[in-house]
C-alpha cells in the first residue's frame, strides 16, 4: 500500500518536482497540483437513483524547453514515477519542433486578493436527500410532476508554482443544482444554479419554477417557419454566451476559426449588449484568484455596448498582439472565467408586452455550428416555449429550431432583463451570469414530415 | 542514464493496485451487490495549429471505480488514492451519504446474468506505446502537408492527435472477473477554405482501436486533400440547392449520423425510462413500441461492439455482460433497445451488454458502440444512375436533434446536383429537417458500401465522451429539402 497523501504532502512533492525539473536546463515550468473531493446525488422520476463521491490528487506539469512544449499530469506520486516522468518530459522535448508562437510565461512574484470559500459545503453532501426532496415537493405543489436532476458539491485545494516565481495556494468550492420537471408527455421545465457558496441555492424555488414551466407548457402546438422575436431565458442564452466567450480567446482568433477575428474595436452587438469577464466574483462558479500562469485575475469588458473591446490573453498571446495579459491563461489557449451579461432594466413581463409575434424560450440544447468563422449555428429549444402575439402569451409550442449567427444574436438584442441568474449546466461547462434578453427577428424552422 | 521502468516493475505495480480491490471487496460484504473497476490508461497527444506544434502531452494514470447496491440504493465512489486510509475515507463518505437517502432512494434491482470470466486484448502490429512521439508528429505533419497540397486558400488548419491504451480489471460480487487491454487512436481535424470572400469549414474524426497500422489504413491524408478541393469547388461553382420533395442520396457519413442520432439514442432504455431526463433527455420511443413499424422494410439498424478494430469495440461491458450484436430496427420494425442490467430488470428482459463508463471515475451507463445501417445489394453508382433529378450529400457540418430524438437537422457541406443519372454541379448547403419516423419511412434504396465513421458520443453527468462509430452504406431517400 502507498503512503497516505494530504495537501501539504502534495505541495511538498510539487516543490520537489520543480527542484528536480529545473536541474534539467528547462526554460519555463508551470506546476498545478491539488486534492479534489467531489459529490453528486442524482435523481430521476422523483427518486434518488445514485449517490456518487470521489477523491483524487494530481500534479500537472507544463514545461518549455527551447520553445518545445510538453505537458503531462502525474497521478501516481511515487518517487520513482516522478523521476521517470521528468525524464520523459526531456525525452519528448528532444523530438519536438519549436513552437514558433510561444512567447513564455508571466514573471512573478504576484500578490493575490483572496477569494473566500464555503467551509460548510462539505456537510451539505449529507443533506443532499433533504435538498432534493424540498425541490421535488415544490415542483409538485400545483400538480403532480415527474422530476429529475442532480445536486453536486465539490472542494478542491489547489497549489500553483512556476519557474518564474509565481506561487499561489487556494481553496475553491462549487455547488450545482439542476431540476427538470415533466408534467405531460410534451410539457416540461428546467432550472439550474451554479455558484461557489451553498447559501444562494434556493432548490425549492428552482423546483417551483421548473414545475410551473412544465404545467404551463402543456398541449404545445406547432408553428410556421419564419422570423420571430425571441425572449431568451438565462438558461438557453448562457449556451450562446459561452460560445461568444470562447471565440474571444486570442488563440481562437489566431487559429482563424473565431467569428470575432478582425473585429477588435468594431461593433459586433447592439448598444444594449455588454459582456464582462469577472473572475473575482465572490459567489460564482468559475471564480479564481489567478490564472494558469499565476497572474492575478481581473475584471474586463469583452464587449462594451456592442463594441468588441478586447480579446482574452495569456502572456504568450499578449506578446504576439503587442499588449498585456488579461489574466485569462490557459497555458496554450486563454479562456474566460465568469461571463457576465450586464443586466438591463426590464422585467420579462415588459418584454412580452413589446412583442407583436414572438416566442419565449426557457431552455435549449444541441447548439452546432455550420461555420465557426461566420458564427452560423442552429440550436433547439427544449422544455417550455410559448408563442406570444400582440403582447400576450397565447399557447406553448414545440418542435422548433433557432437558426442564427453569434453576431446576429448580439446585434438583435433589443432589451435586456434586470434579473440575472447564475448558470452552470449540462450544456454550459463554465459559468455564465445573465438576465433574459429580447432578440428581434430570429429565423425559426421546424421539421417537415 | 535515466532509470527505465521495466515491464516487471509495471506488472508489480499493477498487482499492487489489484490488492486494493481485495481490500474494497472485504469492506463491501454487506452490500446486496458490488462491482469494482481498476483502470490504467497511458497515452500521448499532439496539438497542431496551422502547421505549428503547439504542445505535446503524455499521461499515465490509474484509478478505481466502485458501484454497489445497499438496501436497494445505488452508491458509486472513485479515487486515484491507493492507500487504505484514503480508500476507507471515501467508502465511509459514500456509505454515510447513501444511508441518509431513506425513502427517497429508488430500490434498484439488476437482471440476472451469466457469470463471466475472460481476459482479452486488441492485437497491435505497431504498438502505439512502442512508436516514438517523433513518428507520430511526422504522421500528422503528413496529413497537414497533404491538405496544403490541395492548392486551396486555407485560413485555418487544426489537427489533434491522441492515443490511449486502457488496461482494465473488472470484477463483481457475483463472481464475474474480466481483464482487458484496448489501444485506441483518434485523429480529429478541422480546416476552413476561403474563396471570393466566402468560407466553408470541414471537421471530422478518424479513430480506431488497434495498433498504429489501423489508423494508417484510414488514409486520412488522401481524404482531407480531396475534401478541401471539393469545398473550394463548392464555393466557386456551387449553385443554390433545389428545394422541395426530392430524391436524395446520402453517403455513409450521413447515414451514420442519422442512425446514431435517431435510432441509437432513442433506443437507449435508460432514456426511455427517464433516468437521463435532466441531461441527454428522454425518448419518443416507449416500451410498448417494441414490434411497431418505424421505417421502410429494407431498413435494418444494428449496434455491434464486436466489430474488430472499430473505435467502439469491446467484448464485455462494464457490468461484466458479454457484448453482442443488437438489431435495433429489423425490417423496419422496432426490435430491441440498448440495455444495462437495471433497465433489463425493469423491462423484464436480459441485458445486451450496453453499459460503459469512460473512465474509473464515472458510473457505467447505457451507450452505443458501433451503430450502423446494414448494407444491401445496390452499388452507390446505381443509386445515382437511377436518379433523374435529385441531390447527393457527401458530408455535413451542422446537425442537431431534439432531446426526444424526433426533430432533427442535417446540413450538407459537400453536396452535388444529380441530373439524368449523373453528378453535375456542386450545391450549397442543402438542409434536411425531418422527424424520425418520416426519415426512416423515406428510405427507398440502400447500397452495399458500408463504412463506419468514428465519433465521440456525449452522455451522462458528469459528461462521458465515449468512443463509438456510426455508419452504414449510402441510402436513397425521398424527402423534402429546405
Interface residues (C-beta under 8 A of the other chain):
Chain A: X1 X2 X3 X4 X5 X39 X40 X41 X42 X43 X44 X45 X47 X48 X49 X50 X51 X52 X53 X54 X55 X56 X57 X58 X68 X69 X70 X71 X72 X73 X74 X75 X76 X80 X81 X83 X84 X85 X87 X88 X91 X92 X95 X96 X97 X99 X100 X101 X125 X126 X127 X128 X129 X132 X133 X146 X148 X149 X150 X178 X179 X180 X182 X190 X254 X255 X256 X257 X331 X332 X365 X366 X367 X368 X369 X370 X371 X372 X373 X374 X376 X377 X378 X379 X380 X382 X399 X401 X426 X429 X445 X446 X447 X448 X449
Chain B: X2 X3 X4 X5 X16 X19 X20 X47 X49 X50 X52 X53 X54 X55 X56 X57 X58 X59 X60 X61 X62 X63 X73 X74 X75 X76 X77 X78 X79 X80 X81 X82 X83 X84 X85 X86 X89 X90 X93 X94 X96 X97 X98 X100 X101 X102 X104 X105 X106 X108 X132 X133 X134 X137 X155 X156 X158 X190 X192 X199 X200 X201 X273 X274 X275 X276 X277 X278 X279 X280 X281 X282 X361 X363 X397 X398 X399 X400 X401 X402 X403 X406 X407 X408 X409 X411 X429 X433 X434 X435 X438 X439 X442 X461 X462 X463 X479 X480 X482
